[in-house]
Amino acid sequence: MTEVRFVLCGKCVRMQAVAVGEKKNAEWKKKLGDSFEACVSESIELASSLAYQNRIQMLEKCIGGMCEDSQKPVMFLEIATVLCHAGISAVNTKDFVTALRAFHDCHRPVQEIRRLTCQTGDVYREACVIENDVAFHMATASALQAIKAGTLLHL
């Protein structure tokens, strides 16, 4: 039996297996897909211990190293989730510029998910939820920033 490995974010992997696997049976292809999915999950878990900016950079590098698109939506969803949470945290600390930047940066991963999933599936639905959350929180952050600026002008 051939063992399939990937190199993703410093992990073991051989992406050439995708091309080689074209002539293999369905069971082999399923094992390959499962192995790739497990590698992506492990990479996301590894990234979770990093600070927000480093986490985004690591996930982006992982995506850049993928020659196959099946797991990219999962990685983009993680990026969008991290950015959304960072934006919400920044609003809570009244750092509206950072919040608005994080919310703005959510648009790219959400659009990539739309493109890669053909607007179907669980990952797409999760991206839509994040997109709606971002729109709400972005409007809130903009309004709070305006209130803060107005208050400072009257002092």
DRENBA-838493 format. One record per residue: residue in three letters; x, y, z of N, C-alpha, C, O, CB in turn. Coordinates in steps of 0.1 Angstrom, whole numbers. Atoms other than C-alpha are relative to their C-alpha. Glycine has a CB too. Layout:
# DRENBA-838493
+-------+-------+-------+-------+-------+-------+-------+-------+-------+-------+-------+-------+-------+-------+-------+-------+
: kolfi :  n.xx :  n.yy :  n.zz : ca.xx : ca.yy : ca.zz :  c.xx :  c.yy :  c.zz :  o.xx :  o.yy :  o.zz : cb.xx : cb.yy : cb.zz :
+-------+-------+-------+-------+-------+-------+-------+-------+-------+-------+-------+-------+-------+-------+-------+-------+
:   ALA :     X :     Y :     Z :     X :     Y :     Z :     X :     Y :     Z :     X :     Y :     Z :     X :     Y :     Z :
...
+-------+-------+-------+-------+-------+-------+-------+-------+-------+-------+-------+-------+-------+-------+-------+-------+
END
This chain:
# DRENBA-838493
+-------+-------+-------+-------+-------+-------+-------+-------+-------+-------+-------+-------+-------+-------+-------+-------+
: kolfi :  n.xx :  n.yy :  n.zz : ca.xx : ca.yy : ca.zz :  c.xx :  c.yy :  c.zz :  o.xx :  o.yy :  o.zz : cb.xx : cb.yy : cb.zz :
+-------+-------+-------+-------+-------+-------+-------+-------+-------+-------+-------+-------+-------+-------+-------+-------+
:   MET :     9 :   -12 :     0 :     0 :     0 :     0 :     9 :    12 :     0 :    19 :    13 :     7 :   -10 :     0 :    12 :
:   THR :    -8 :   -13 :     1 :    13 :    35 :    -9 :    -5 :     9 :    11 :   -17 :    12 :    12 :    -2 :     6 :   -14 :
:   GLU :     4 :   -10 :   -10 :    14 :    60 :    19 :     1 :    13 :    -6 :    11 :    16 :   -13 :    10 :    -1 :    13 :
:   VAL :     1 :   -13 :     6 :     4 :    94 :     9 :     3 :    11 :    11 :    -4 :    10 :    21 :   -13 :     3 :    -7 :
:   ARG :    -2 :   -11 :   -10 :    18 :   125 :    27 :     0 :    13 :    -8 :     2 :    13 :   -20 :    14 :    -3 :     7 :
:   PHE :     0 :   -13 :     5 :    16 :   162 :    21 :    10 :     9 :     6 :    14 :     6 :    18 :   -14 :     6 :     1 :
:   VAL :    -8 :   -10 :    -6 :    39 :   192 :    27 :    -8 :    12 :     0 :    -9 :    19 :   -10 :    14 :     2 :    -7 :
:   LEU :     8 :   -12 :    -2 :    17 :   219 :    40 :     4 :     7 :    12 :     2 :     1 :    23 :   -15 :    -4 :     0 :
:   CYS :    -4 :    -8 :   -12 :    29 :   246 :    63 :    10 :    -8 :     8 :     9 :    -8 :    20 :   -12 :     4 :     8 :
:   GLY :   -11 :     7 :    -7 :    60 :   225 :    72 :    -4 :   -14 :     4 :     4 :   -20 :    10 :     3 :     8 :    12 :
:   LYS :     4 :    14 :    -3 :    41 :   192 :    75 :     3 :    -9 :   -12 :     6 :    -4 :   -23 :   -15 :     0 :     3 :
:   CYS :    -3 :    10 :    10 :    48 :   160 :    56 :   -12 :    -1 :   -10 :   -23 :    -2 :    -6 :     2 :   -13 :     6 :
:   VAL :    10 :     2 :    10 :    30 :   158 :    23 :     6 :     0 :   -14 :    16 :     6 :   -16 :   -11 :    12 :     1 :
:   ARG :    -4 :     0 :    14 :    34 :   150 :   -13 :   -12 :     4 :    -9 :   -21 :    -5 :   -11 :     6 :   -13 :    -4 :
:   MET :    11 :    -4 :     8 :    11 :   170 :   -35 :     0 :    -7 :   -14 :   -11 :    -7 :   -20 :     0 :    15 :    -2 :
:   GLN :     0 :     7 :    13 :    22 :   151 :   -66 :    -9 :   -12 :     0 :   -13 :   -17 :   -11 :    15 :    -4 :    -3 :
:   ALA :     9 :    11 :    -1 :     0 :   123 :   -53 :   -13 :     3 :    -7 :   -20 :    -6 :   -12 :    -2 :    -4 :    14 :
:   VAL :    12 :    -4 :     7 :   -29 :   142 :   -67 :     0 :    -4 :   -15 :    -9 :   -10 :   -20 :    -4 :    15 :     2 :
:   ALA :    -2 :     3 :    14 :   -16 :   139 :  -102 :     2 :   -15 :    -3 :    -4 :   -21 :   -12 :    12 :     7 :    -6 :
:   VAL :    -2 :    14 :     2 :    -4 :   103 :   -98 :   -13 :    -8 :     3 :   -15 :   -18 :    -4 :    11 :    -5 :    10 :
:   GLY :    13 :     6 :    -4 :   -38 :    94 :   -82 :   -10 :    -1 :   -11 :   -20 :    -8 :    -9 :    -5 :     6 :    11 :
:   GLU :    10 :     0 :    10 :   -57 :   101 :  -114 :    -3 :   -14 :    -5 :   -14 :   -17 :    -9 :     4 :     9 :   -12 :
:   LYS :     2 :    14 :     5 :   -52 :    64 :  -124 :    -3 :   -10 :    10 :    -4 :   -22 :     8 :    12 :    -4 :    -8 :
:   LYS :     3 :     9 :   -11 :   -59 :    50 :   -90 :   -15 :    -3 :     2 :   -23 :     4 :    -4 :     7 :     5 :    13 :
:   ASN :    14 :     3 :    -2 :   -91 :    34 :   -77 :    -6 :    10 :    10 :     1 :    19 :    16 :    -1 :   -14 :     6 :
:   ALA :     8 :   -10 :    -9 :  -118 :    53 :   -57 :     4 :    -1 :    14 :     5 :     9 :    21 :   -15 :    -3 :    -2 :
:   GLU :    -4 :     1 :   -14 :  -106 :    39 :   -24 :    13 :     8 :     3 :    14 :    15 :    13 :     1 :   -15 :     4 :
:   TRP :   -13 :    -7 :    -1 :   -71 :    53 :   -29 :    -2 :    15 :     0 :     3 :    22 :     7 :    10 :    -5 :   -12 :
:   LYS :     3 :   -15 :     1 :   -85 :    87 :   -40 :    -7 :     5 :    13 :    -4 :    16 :    18 :    -9 :     2 :   -12 :
:   LYS :     6 :    -5 :   -12 :  -107 :    88 :    -9 :    10 :     1 :    12 :    10 :    11 :    19 :   -11 :   -11 :     4 :
:   LYS :   -11 :    -1 :   -10 :   -77 :    80 :    14 :     8 :    12 :    -2 :    12 :    19 :     8 :     8 :   -13 :     0 :
:   LEU :    -8 :   -11 :     4 :   -58 :   107 :    -4 :    -7 :    13 :     5 :    -2 :    22 :    11 :     3 :     1 :   -15 :
:   GLY :     9 :   -11 :    -4 :   -87 :   132 :     2 :     0 :     1 :    15 :     1 :    12 :    20 :   -13 :    -1 :    -6 :
:   ASP :     1 :     0 :   -14 :   -90 :   122 :    38 :    13 :     4 :     6 :    13 :    12 :    16 :    -4 :   -14 :     5 :
:   SER :   -13 :    -4 :    -5 :   -53 :   126 :    44 :     3 :    14 :    -2 :     8 :    21 :     7 :    11 :    -9 :    -8 :
:   PHE :    -1 :   -14 :     2 :   -53 :   160 :    28 :    -8 :     8 :     9 :    -4 :    18 :    15 :    -3 :     3 :   -15 :
:   GLU :    10 :    -7 :    -9 :   -83 :   171 :    49 :     6 :     0 :    14 :     6 :    10 :    21 :   -13 :    -7 :     0 :
:   ALA :    -6 :     1 :   -14 :   -65 :   158 :    81 :    12 :    10 :     1 :    14 :    16 :    11 :     4 :   -14 :     3 :
:   CYS :   -11 :    -9 :     0 :   -34 :   177 :    71 :    -4 :    15 :     1 :     2 :    23 :     9 :     9 :    -2 :   -13 :
:   VAL :     5 :   -13 :    -1 :   -53 :   209 :    66 :    -6 :     3 :    14 :    -3 :    14 :    19 :   -11 :     3 :   -11 :
:   SER :     5 :    -2 :   -13 :   -71 :   205 :    99 :    11 :     1 :    10 :    10 :    10 :    19 :    -9 :   -12 :     4 :
:   GLU :   -11 :    -1 :    -9 :   -38 :   199 :   117 :     7 :    14 :    -2 :    12 :    20 :     8 :    10 :   -11 :    -3 :
:   SER :    -6 :   -13 :     3 :   -24 :   231 :   100 :    -8 :    11 :     6 :    -2 :    20 :    12 :     2 :     2 :   -15 :
:   ILE :     8 :   -10 :    -6 :   -53 :   251 :   112 :     1 :     0 :    15 :     2 :    10 :    22 :   -15 :    -2 :    -4 :
:   GLU :    -2 :     2 :   -15 :   -49 :   237 :   147 :    14 :     6 :     4 :    15 :    13 :    15 :    -1 :   -15 :     4 :
:   LEU :   -13 :    -6 :    -3 :   -12 :   246 :   146 :     0 :    15 :     0 :     6 :    22 :     9 :    11 :    -5 :   -10 :
:   ALA :     1 :   -14 :     1 :   -20 :   281 :   135 :    -7 :     6 :    12 :    -5 :    18 :    15 :    -6 :     4 :   -13 :
:   SER :     9 :    -6 :   -11 :   -45 :   286 :   164 :     9 :     5 :    12 :     4 :    13 :    20 :   -10 :   -10 :     4 :
:   SER :    -8 :    -5 :   -11 :   -16 :   290 :   188 :     8 :    13 :    -2 :    14 :    18 :     7 :    10 :   -11 :     4 :
:   LEU :    -7 :   -13 :     3 :    -2 :   320 :   170 :    -8 :    12 :     2 :   -20 :    12 :     3 :     5 :    -1 :   -15 :
:   ALA :     6 :   -13 :    -1 :    -9 :   356 :   174 :    -8 :     3 :   -13 :    -4 :    -3 :   -24 :    10 :    12 :     3 :
:   TYR :     9 :    -2 :    11 :   -36 :   370 :   150 :     7 :     3 :   -13 :     4 :    -4 :   -23 :    -8 :    12 :     4 :
:   GLN :    -7 :    -3 :    13 :   -13 :   385 :   123 :     8 :   -12 :    -5 :     8 :   -15 :   -17 :     9 :    12 :     2 :
:   ASN :    -8 :    12 :     4 :    11 :   355 :   123 :    -9 :   -12 :    -4 :    -5 :   -19 :   -13 :     9 :    -4 :    12 :
:   ARG :    10 :    11 :     3 :   -19 :   331 :   122 :    -5 :     2 :   -14 :    -5 :    -7 :   -22 :   -12 :     0 :    10 :
:   ILE :     4 :    -3 :    13 :   -32 :   349 :    91 :    11 :    -3 :   -10 :     8 :    -9 :   -21 :    -5 :    14 :    -1 :
:   GLN :   -11 :     2 :     9 :     2 :   348 :    75 :     3 :   -15 :    -3 :     5 :   -19 :   -14 :    13 :     6 :     5 :
:   MET :    -3 :    14 :     1 :     7 :   311 :    82 :   -11 :    -7 :    -9 :    -8 :   -15 :   -18 :     0 :    -7 :    13 :
:   LEU :    11 :     6 :     7 :   -28 :   302 :    68 :     1 :     4 :   -15 :    -1 :    -4 :   -24 :   -13 :     5 :     5 :
:   GLU :    -2 :    -5 :    13 :   -21 :   324 :    37 :    11 :    -8 :    -7 :    10 :   -11 :   -19 :     3 :    15 :    -1 :
:   LYS :   -11 :     7 :     6 :    12 :   306 :    31 :    -4 :   -14 :    -3 :     0 :   -20 :   -13 :    12 :     0 :    10 :
:   CYS :     5 :    14 :     3 :    -5 :   272 :    34 :    -9 :     0 :   -13 :    -7 :    -9 :   -21 :    -9 :    -5 :    12 :
:   ILE :     9 :    -1 :    12 :   -31 :   283 :     8 :     9 :     1 :   -12 :     6 :    -5 :   -23 :   -10 :    11 :     1 :
:   GLY :    -9 :    -2 :    12 :    -3 :   295 :   -15 :     8 :   -13 :    -4 :    11 :   -14 :   -16 :    10 :    11 :     3 :
:   GLY :    -7 :    12 :     3 :    14 :   261 :   -12 :    -9 :   -11 :    -6 :    -4 :   -22 :    -9 :     7 :    -5 :    12 :
:   MET :     9 :    11 :     4 :   -17 :   241 :   -22 :    -1 :     1 :   -16 :    -4 :    11 :   -21 :   -14 :     2 :     6 :
:   CYS :     2 :     0 :    14 :   -18 :   230 :   -58 :   -14 :    -6 :    -4 :   -17 :    -8 :   -16 :    11 :    -9 :    -7 :
:   GLU :    13 :     6 :     2 :   -53 :   216 :   -54 :   -10 :     8 :     8 :    -6 :    11 :    20 :     0 :   -16 :     3 :
:   ASP :    10 :   -10 :    -6 :   -84 :   236 :   -45 :   -10 :    -6 :    10 :   -17 :     2 :    17 :    -7 :     6 :   -10 :
:   SER :    11 :     6 :    -8 :  -105 :   211 :   -25 :    -1 :     5 :    14 :   -12 :     6 :    20 :     1 :   -15 :     0 :
:   GLN :    -1 :    -4 :   -14 :   -94 :   223 :    10 :     2 :    15 :     1 :     2 :    20 :    13 :    10 :    -8 :     7 :
:   LYS :    -2 :   -15 :    -1 :   -88 :   260 :     2 :   -12 :     7 :     6 :    -9 :    16 :    14 :     3 :     6 :   -14 :
:   PRO :    11 :    -7 :    -7 :  -123 :   270 :    12 :     0 :    -1 :    15 :    -3 :     9 :    22 :   -13 :    -5 :    -5 :
:   VAL :     0 :     2 :   -15 :  -118 :   256 :    47 :    11 :     9 :     5 :     9 :    15 :    16 :     4 :   -15 :     3 :
:   MET :   -11 :    -9 :    -5 :   -85 :   276 :    50 :    -5 :    14 :    -1 :    -3 :    22 :     9 :    13 :    -2 :    -8 :
:   PHE :     5 :   -14 :     1 :  -102 :   308 :    37 :   -11 :     2 :    11 :   -11 :    14 :    16 :    -6 :     2 :   -14 :
:   LEU :    10 :    -1 :   -11 :  -131 :   302 :    62 :     7 :     3 :    13 :     3 :    11 :    21 :    -9 :   -12 :     1 :
:   GLU :    -7 :    -2 :   -12 :  -106 :   300 :    90 :     6 :    14 :     1 :     5 :    21 :    11 :    12 :   -10 :     2 :
:   ILE :    -6 :   -14 :     1 :   -89 :   333 :    78 :   -12 :    10 :     3 :   -10 :    19 :    11 :     6 :     2 :   -13 :
:   ALA :    11 :    -9 :    -2 :  -123 :   350 :    76 :    -5 :     0 :    15 :    -8 :    11 :    20 :   -12 :    -4 :    -9 :
:   THR :     5 :     2 :   -14 :  -133 :   337 :   111 :    10 :     8 :     9 :     6 :    15 :    18 :    -1 :   -14 :     4 :
:   VAL :   -10 :    -6 :    -8 :  -100 :   349 :   126 :    -1 :    15 :    -1 :    -1 :    23 :     9 :    14 :    -4 :    -4 :
:   LEU :     1 :   -15 :     3 :  -104 :   384 :   110 :   -12 :     5 :     7 :   -12 :    16 :    13 :     0 :     2 :   -15 :
:   CYS :    13 :    -5 :    -6 :  -140 :   387 :   121 :     1 :     1 :    15 :    -3 :    11 :    21 :   -12 :    -9 :    -4 :
:   HIS :    -2 :     0 :   -15 :  -131 :   378 :   157 :     9 :    11 :     4 :     7 :    17 :    15 :     5 :   -14 :     5 :
:   ALA :    -9 :   -11 :    -3 :  -102 :   402 :   157 :    -7 :    13 :    -1 :    -4 :    22 :     7 :    12 :    -1 :   -10 :
:   GLY :     8 :   -13 :     1 :  -125 :   430 :   145 :    -9 :     2 :    11 :   -10 :    13 :    16 :    -7 :     0 :   -13 :
:   ILE :     9 :    -2 :   -12 :  -150 :   423 :   172 :     7 :     3 :    12 :     3 :    11 :    20 :    -9 :   -14 :     1 :
:   SER :    -9 :    -3 :   -12 :  -123 :   422 :   198 :     4 :    15 :     0 :     5 :    22 :    10 :    12 :    -9 :     1 :
:   ALA :    -5 :   -14 :     1 :  -110 :   456 :   185 :   -12 :     9 :     3 :    -9 :    20 :     9 :     6 :     2 :   -14 :
:   VAL :    11 :    -9 :    -3 :  -145 :   471 :   187 :    -2 :     0 :    15 :    -5 :    11 :    20 :   -13 :    -5 :    -7 :
:   ASN :     2 :     1 :   -15 :  -148 :   459 :   223 :    10 :     9 :     7 :     7 :    13 :    18 :     1 :   -14 :     5 :
:   THR :   -10 :    -9 :    -6 :  -116 :   478 :   231 :     1 :    14 :    -5 :    10 :    22 :    -2 :    14 :    -7 :    -2 :
:   LYS :     2 :   -13 :     6 :  -127 :   508 :   211 :    11 :     4 :    -9 :    14 :    16 :   -11 :    -1 :    11 :    11 :
:   ASP :   -10 :    -2 :    10 :   -99 :   504 :   186 :    -7 :    -1 :   -14 :    -5 :   -12 :   -20 :    12 :   -10 :     2 :
:   PHE :     8 :     0 :    12 :  -121 :   513 :   156 :     7 :    -2 :   -13 :     3 :    -8 :   -22 :    -9 :    11 :     0 :
:   VAL :    -8 :     0 :    12 :   -94 :   517 :   130 :     4 :   -15 :    -2 :     3 :   -20 :   -13 :    13 :     9 :     1 :
:   THR :    -4 :    15 :     1 :   -81 :   481 :   137 :   -12 :    -8 :    -3 :   -11 :   -17 :   -11 :     7 :    -4 :    13 :
:   ALA :    12 :     8 :     2 :  -116 :   468 :   138 :    -5 :     1 :   -15 :    -8 :    -9 :   -21 :   -12 :     5 :     9 :
:   LEU :     5 :    -2 :    13 :  -126 :   483 :   105 :    10 :    -6 :   -10 :     6 :   -11 :   -21 :    -1 :    15 :    -3 :
:   ARG :   -10 :     6 :     9 :   -93 :   471 :    89 :    -3 :   -15 :    -1 :    -3 :   -21 :   -11 :    14 :     3 :     4 :
:   ALA :     2 :    15 :    -1 :  -100 :   435 :   101 :   -13 :    -3 :    -8 :   -13 :   -13 :   -15 :    -1 :    -4 :    14 :
:   PHE :    13 :     3 :     6 :  -136 :   436 :    89 :     2 :     2 :   -16 :    -4 :    -6 :   -23 :   -11 :    10 :     5 :
:   HIS :    -2 :    -2 :    14 :  -125 :   450 :    55 :     8 :   -12 :    -6 :     5 :   -16 :   -17 :     8 :    13 :    -2 :
:   ASP :    -8 :    12 :     5 :   -99 :   422 :    52 :    -8 :   -13 :    -1 :    -3 :   -22 :    -8 :    12 :    -1 :     9 :
:   CYS :     9 :    12 :     1 :  -127 :   396 :    56 :    -6 :    -2 :   -14 :    -9 :   -13 :   -17 :   -11 :     1 :    10 :
:   HIS :     7 :     1 :    13 :  -141 :   404 :    22 :     8 :   -10 :   -10 :     1 :   -18 :   -17 :    -1 :    13 :    -7 :
:   ARG :    -7 :     9 :    10 :  -113 :   386 :     2 :    -2 :   -15 :     3 :    -5 :   -22 :    -6 :    15 :     4 :     1 :
:   PRO :     2 :    15 :    -2 :  -115 :   352 :    19 :   -14 :    -4 :    -2 :   -17 :   -15 :    -7 :     4 :    -3 :    15 :
:   VAL :    14 :     3 :     3 :  -153 :   353 :    17 :    -2 :    -1 :   -15 :    -9 :   -10 :   -19 :    -9 :    10 :     6 :
:   GLN :     1 :     1 :    15 :  -151 :   360 :   -20 :     7 :   -12 :    -6 :     2 :   -18 :   -16 :     5 :    13 :    -6 :
:   GLU :    -7 :    12 :     5 :  -126 :   333 :   -25 :    -8 :   -13 :     3 :    -9 :   -22 :    -5 :    14 :    -2 :     7 :
:   ILE :     8 :    11 :    -4 :  -149 :   309 :    -7 :   -12 :    -1 :   -11 :   -15 :   -12 :   -15 :    -6 :     1 :    14 :
:   ARG :    10 :    -1 :    10 :  -177 :   320 :   -31 :     4 :    -7 :   -13 :    -2 :   -15 :   -19 :    -5 :    14 :    -2 :
:   ARG :    -6 :     5 :    13 :  -155 :   313 :   -61 :     3 :   -15 :     0 :    -1 :   -22 :    -9 :    13 :     8 :    -3 :
:   LEU :    -5 :    14 :    -1 :  -141 :   280 :   -49 :   -12 :   -10 :     2 :   -11 :   -22 :    -2 :    10 :    -2 :    10 :
:   THR :    11 :     9 :    -4 :  -174 :   265 :   -36 :   -11 :     0 :   -10 :   -21 :    -7 :    -9 :    -5 :     2 :    13 :
:   CYS :    11 :    -2 :     9 :  -196 :   276 :   -65 :   -13 :     4 :     7 :   -24 :     0 :     3 :    -2 :   -12 :    -9 :
:   GLN :    11 :    -5 :    -8 :  -218 :   291 :   -38 :    -9 :   -12 :     5 :   -21 :   -10 :     5 :    -8 :    10 :    -7 :
:   THR :     7 :    11 :    -5 :  -228 :   257 :   -24 :     7 :    -6 :    12 :    20 :    -4 :    13 :    -3 :   -11 :   -11 :
:   GLY :    -7 :     8 :   -10 :  -221 :   236 :     7 :     1 :     7 :    14 :    -3 :    19 :    15 :    13 :    -4 :    -4 :
:   ASP :    -1 :    -5 :   -13 :  -215 :   241 :    44 :    10 :    11 :     2 :     7 :    21 :     9 :     3 :   -11 :    10 :
:   VAL :   -10 :   -11 :    -2 :  -184 :   262 :    41 :    -5 :    13 :    -6 :    -3 :    24 :    -1 :    13 :    -4 :    -7 :
:   TYR :     6 :   -12 :     7 :  -202 :   286 :    17 :   -11 :     6 :    10 :   -11 :    18 :    12 :    -7 :    -4 :   -13 :
:   ARG :    10 :    -5 :    -9 :  -231 :   289 :    42 :     6 :     7 :    12 :     2 :    17 :    17 :    -9 :   -11 :     5 :
:   GLU :    -7 :    -6 :   -12 :  -207 :   296 :    71 :     6 :    14 :    -5 :     6 :    23 :     3 :    12 :    -9 :     5 :
:   ALA :    -6 :   -13 :     5 :  -190 :   323 :    49 :   -11 :    10 :    -1 :    -8 :    22 :     2 :     7 :    -3 :   -14 :
:   CYS :    11 :   -10 :     1 :  -224 :   339 :    43 :    -3 :     6 :    14 :    -6 :    17 :    16 :   -12 :    -7 :    -6 :
:   VAL :     2 :    -5 :   -14 :  -229 :   341 :    81 :    10 :    10 :     4 :     7 :    20 :    10 :    -1 :   -13 :    10 :
:   ILE :   -11 :   -10 :    -4 :  -195 :   357 :    86 :    -2 :    13 :    -8 :     0 :    24 :    -2 :    14 :    -7 :    -3 :
:   GLU :     2 :   -12 :     8 :  -202 :   381 :    57 :   -11 :     9 :     6 :    -9 :    21 :     7 :    -4 :    -4 :   -14 :
:   ASN :    11 :    -8 :    -6 :  -235 :   392 :    74 :     5 :     6 :    14 :     2 :    17 :    17 :   -12 :    -9 :     2 :
:   ASP :    -5 :    -5 :   -13 :  -218 :   395 :   108 :    10 :    11 :    -2 :     9 :    21 :     5 :     8 :   -12 :     8 :
:   VAL :   -10 :   -11 :     3 :  -190 :   416 :    93 :    -7 :    12 :    -4 :    -3 :    23 :     0 :    10 :    -5 :   -11 :
:   ALA :     8 :   -12 :     5 :  -215 :   439 :    76 :    -6 :     7 :    13 :    -5 :    19 :    14 :   -11 :    -4 :   -10 :
:   PHE :     6 :    -5 :   -12 :  -233 :   444 :   110 :    11 :     7 :     8 :     9 :    19 :    12 :    -7 :   -11 :     8 :
:   HIS :   -11 :    -5 :    -9 :  -201 :   449 :   130 :     7 :    12 :    -6 :    12 :    21 :     1 :     9 :   -11 :     4 :
:   MET :    -6 :   -11 :     7 :  -186 :   471 :   104 :    -8 :    13 :     1 :    -3 :    24 :     3 :     3 :    -3 :   -15 :
:   ALA :     9 :   -11 :    -2 :  -216 :   494 :   105 :     1 :     6 :    14 :     1 :    18 :    17 :   -14 :    -3 :    -4 :
:   THR :     0 :    -4 :   -14 :  -215 :   494 :   143 :    13 :     7 :     3 :    14 :    18 :     9 :    -1 :   -12 :     9 :
:   ALA :   -13 :    -6 :    -2 :  -177 :   502 :   143 :     1 :    14 :    -6 :     6 :    23 :     0 :    11 :    -9 :    -5 :
:   SER :     0 :   -13 :     7 :  -182 :   530 :   118 :    -8 :    10 :     8 :    -3 :    22 :    10 :    -5 :    -1 :   -14 :
:   ALA :     9 :    -9 :    -8 :  -210 :   545 :   139 :     7 :     4 :    13 :     7 :    16 :    17 :   -13 :    -6 :     2 :
:   LEU :    -6 :    -2 :   -13 :  -191 :   542 :   172 :    13 :     9 :    -2 :    16 :    18 :     6 :     5 :   -13 :     6 :
:   GLN :   -11 :    -9 :     3 :  -160 :   558 :   155 :    -4 :    14 :    -2 :     2 :    23 :     2 :     8 :    -6 :   -12 :
:   ALA :     6 :   -13 :     3 :  -181 :   587 :   143 :    -4 :     7 :    13 :    -2 :    19 :    15 :   -12 :    -1 :   -10 :
:   ILE :     4 :    -6 :   -13 :  -196 :   592 :   178 :    12 :     4 :     8 :    13 :    15 :    14 :    -8 :   -11 :     8 :
:   LYS :   -12 :    -3 :    -8 :  -161 :   591 :   194 :     6 :    13 :    -6 :    11 :    21 :     2 :    10 :   -12 :    -1 :
:   ALA :    -6 :   -11 :     7 :  -148 :   616 :   168 :    -8 :    13 :     4 :    -3 :    23 :     6 :     1 :    -1 :   -15 :
:   GLY :     9 :   -11 :    -4 :  -178 :   639 :   175 :     1 :     4 :    14 :     2 :    16 :    17 :   -15 :    -4 :    -3 :
:   THR :    -1 :    -3 :   -14 :  -174 :   637 :   212 :    13 :     7 :     2 :    14 :    17 :    10 :     0 :   -13 :     8 :
:   LEU :   -13 :    -6 :    -2 :  -137 :   646 :   209 :     0 :    15 :    -6 :     7 :    23 :    -1 :    11 :    -8 :    -7 :
:   LEU :     1 :   -14 :     6 :  -146 :   677 :   187 :    -7 :     9 :    10 :    -4 :    21 :    10 :    -8 :    -1 :   -13 :
:   HIS :     8 :    -9 :    -9 :  -170 :   690 :   214 :     8 :     3 :    13 :     3 :    10 :    21 :   -13 :    -6 :     3 :
:   LEU :    -8 :    -2 :   -12 :  -143 :   688 :   241 :     8 :    12 :     0 :    15 :    15 :     9 :     8 :   -12 :     3 :
+-------+-------+-------+-------+-------+-------+-------+-------+-------+-------+-------+-------+-------+-------+-------+-------+
END
